[in-house]
């Protein structure tokens, strides 16, 4: 069996895994995203997503504290360790690409409003980087998924109401499909899980490269 450690605070990523039968142990990194991108001089959207995913995974891997505690088990009974269990860590990050520019989490209503003024009624690419580390062997593997998102022509009072929820400020590209923003996404080409920040087919492939059998990640106590 394999315990999956998720190096992300994203509720969407955790939900994607839970719905696929996997209860992850959550550990959040302290990576400064903007500083890392500036330091590395990254400009391509896929490079940004991949570098951030790798940095977050490696930061959590080196920080330690990667075993289930009583507090973890109390917060989520689905999280538990078995004798001899292997451990696999995954870091993820997503960015939106529009007109050749890269957009992460807006952080403020002003930045989110400006982005929506440009992408409303158009198509943009959502890139999600994934980086896996086998915590027992030290082997690593990574890749990026891409999905094209078509947005509704949302403007005016409707956009202001959406911004007031606070949701678009904390997600890549100022939109998501599993919350208030769902009605404003009119179509997706590609893996819809990737739009939620974690591509299950891609993670399965990467886990296989590291020698993990996907059903071994399932929480059989569900």
N, C-alpha and C positions, 0 to 999 in steps of 0.2 A: 504494500500500500504506500501511497505518497501523500504527504502533507503539503499543500500549496500555501506559500506565503505571498500575499499581495502587497507590493510596495506602493500603495496608493490609498488616498482617503476618499476616492470617488465612490459614492453610493451606487452609481450606475454600473461600474465595473463589478462591484461586489454582488449586485443583484443579478447580472448576467451569469456570473459563476454559480450563484445559488440556484438559479433556475435550471442550470445545466447539471445539477447534482453535486456541486463542489462547494464546500464551506471553507473559505480561506481564512488563514490567520492574517490579520491586517497589521501591517507595520508601515508607518508613514515616514518618508525621507524629509530632510530639511534642505533639499537642493534649491538654490536660488536660480530659477529658470532664466530670467532675463540676463543675469550676470554670466551664466554659463554660455548662452548663445552669443553674447557680446565678446566674451573672452576667446571663444573658439572661432569667431568670425563666420558663423554659419549663416547662409542666406537661402539655400534650397529648403523648401518646406519638409521634404522627406528626411533630409539630414537633420533638421531641427527636431522633428518628432523622434527619430531614432536615437540621437545623442541624449536627449532628455530622458527617454526610457532607460537607456543604458546607465546614465548617471544615477537615476533614482534606484535602480536595482542594485548597483554596486555600493551605493551609500548605505542602504539597508543591510546588505550582506556583511559589510565591514563593521556595522554598528553593533552587531550581536543581538541578544535578546530575541532569539528566533525560535523559542520553544513556547508551547502553550502554558499560560499561567492560570491560576485559579480565577483571576479577574477576567481573562479571555473566555474561559469556559462558562463563567456566570453570565457574561454579556451575550454569549451565543453558544448554547449547548451543543450545536453542531460541530464546534471546534474541539477536537481531541486528538491525542497522539497515541499511536499503537507501538508496541515493542518492535524494534527493528525497522521502523518506518523510515522511508527515504523522504528527503525534503527538497522541494523545488520552489524557487523564488521567481516572481515575475514583476518587472517594472513596466509601466506604460505611460505614454503621454500622447496627447492629440493636439493638432494644430489645423487651422483652416487656411486654404490657399485660394486667394481671389485676385485676379489680374496680376499674378506673379508675386503678390505680397503675402507675407505670412502673418497670421493672427492667432494668438493664443487666447487666454482668458482676458476679457476686457478690463475687469476690475472696477470700472466706474461706469455710471449711466451714460456719461458723455461719450466715452469710447465705444460703448455698445451701440449707442444711437447712431454714431457716425458710421460704424460698420454696417448696420442694418440699412442705412440710407443708400449704401452702395450695393448691397447684395440682394435686397428685396426684389422678388420676381425674377431672379437669375439663378445660375447654377455655379456652385463652388465645390472644391475638392476638400474632403476631410481626411487627413492622414493620421493614422494611429501607429505609433512606434511601439514595439514589444521587445523586451529583453529578458531572457530566461537564464537563470543560474542554477545549476545543480549544486546544492550546498554540501553535498557529500564528496563529489568528485572535483568540483571547482570548474567543470566545463560550462561554457556559455554559448548561447545562440540568440540571434535576433533577426527581426524583419519588420517591415512596415506594410500595413494594409491601407488601401485607398478606396474611398467611396465617393461618388458624385452626388451632391445634394441639391435638389431644386427647391427654392423657397417661394412662399406666397408673397404677393405684393402688399405686405403689411406696412402701413404708415399711419401717421396721425395719432389719434386717441388710442387706437388699438395697440400701437407700438408702445406708447407711453404706459399703458396699463401693463403690458408685458414687462417692460423695464422695471416697473414698480414692484413686481414680484421678487426682484433680486436674483432670480434664477439665471438670466443670461449673463450676469456679471461674472459668474464663477465657473463658466464652462467654455471650452474652446470654440471660438467662432461665434460666441454669444447665442448659441442655439443648442437645443437638444430635442430628441424625439420622444423622450419618456417622461415628459413633464408638461408644464404650461406651454412649451414651445412646439409640442407635437402637431397641433393644427396648422402651424405655419411652415411645415415641411411637406411639400406636395409630391415629392418623389425621391427615390434613392436608387442609384445604379451601383451595384456592388454589395458587399457583405454588410447588412444592416447592423450586425453586432459591432462592427468596426466604428460605426457612428456613435455607439454608446461607449466607445473607448477601449474595447477589448474584442478582438476577432477570435471567436472560438475555433474556427477551422484552422486559422494560422497558428494559434497557441498549441493546438493538438499536434500540428506538423512539427513545430519547434520542440515540443516536449518529446516527440518520437525521435528526433535527431539526438537528443540527450539520453535516449534509452529508456524513456518512461512509457508505460502502457496506459493509455488514456483512462480506461475504466478503473485503474488503481487510484485515480484522484477522486473518484466518486465517494460521497459520504453515505455509506451503506446503513447508517443508523437512521436515515430520514424516514 
